[in-house]
């Protein structure tokens, strides 16, 4: 998986970051999903996390499974 810091530094209204730990937990718990499903799962989770808080950084995420 490749990602920019905008993913892990996404902030919610309380100012908390999404974080690498949360991202890595998803990778560990959802590893049976194919790359497209995993990508969509992470994107949805990040969006739910930050809700309607304004984001100021770009977010790029690439998931590759062999």
C-alpha positions as CSV (number, residue, x, y, z in Angstrom):
1,X,0.0,0.0,0.0
2,X,1.2,3.5,-0.9
3,X,-0.4,6.6,0.6
4,X,0.3,10.3,1.1
5,X,0.4,11.9,4.5
6,X,-3.0,13.4,3.9
7,X,-4.6,10.0,4.7
8,X,-3.0,9.6,8.1
9,X,-3.1,13.3,8.9
10,X,-6.8,13.6,8.1
11,X,-8.3,15.5,11.1
12,X,-11.8,15.3,12.6
13,X,-13.5,18.3,14.2
14,X,-11.8,17.5,17.5
15,X,-8.4,17.9,15.9
16,X,-7.5,14.3,16.2
17,X,-5.5,12.6,13.4
18,X,-6.7,9.5,11.6
19,X,-3.2,8.1,12.2
20,X,-1.0,5.3,11.0
21,X,-2.1,2.9,13.8
22,X,-5.7,3.0,12.6
23,X,-4.6,2.5,9.0
24,X,-2.4,-0.5,10.0
25,X,-5.2,-2.0,12.0
26,X,-7.4,-2.0,9.0
27,X,-4.7,-3.6,6.9
28,X,-4.3,-6.4,9.5
29,X,-8.0,-7.0,10.0
30,X,-9.1,-6.7,6.4
31,X,-6.2,-8.5,4.7
32,X,-8.5,-11.1,3.0
33,X,-10.2,-8.4,0.9
34,X,-9.0,-7.9,-2.7
35,X,-7.2,-4.6,-3.4
36,X,-10.3,-2.8,-4.7
37,X,-12.4,-3.7,-1.7
38,X,-9.6,-2.8,0.7
39,X,-9.1,0.6,-1.0
40,X,-12.8,1.3,-0.8
41,X,-13.0,0.2,2.8
42,X,-10.1,2.5,3.8
43,X,-11.5,5.5,1.9
44,X,-14.9,5.1,3.5
45,X,-13.3,4.7,7.0
46,X,-11.2,7.9,6.5
47,X,-14.3,9.8,5.3
48,X,-16.4,8.6,8.3
49,X,-13.6,9.6,10.6
50,X,-13.3,13.2,9.5
51,X,-17.0,13.7,8.9
52,X,-17.7,17.2,7.7
53,X,-14.4,18.7,9.0
54,X,-12.5,20.5,6.2
55,X,-9.4,18.8,5.0
56,X,-6.4,20.9,3.7
57,X,-4.1,18.2,2.4
58,X,-4.4,16.0,-0.7
59,X,-5.1,12.3,-0.1
60,X,-3.7,9.6,-2.4
61,X,-4.0,5.9,-1.7
62,X,-2.8,2.9,-3.8
63,X,-3.4,-0.7,-2.8
64,X,-1.6,-3.5,-4.7
65,X,-2.0,-7.2,-3.8
66,X,-0.1,-10.0,-5.4
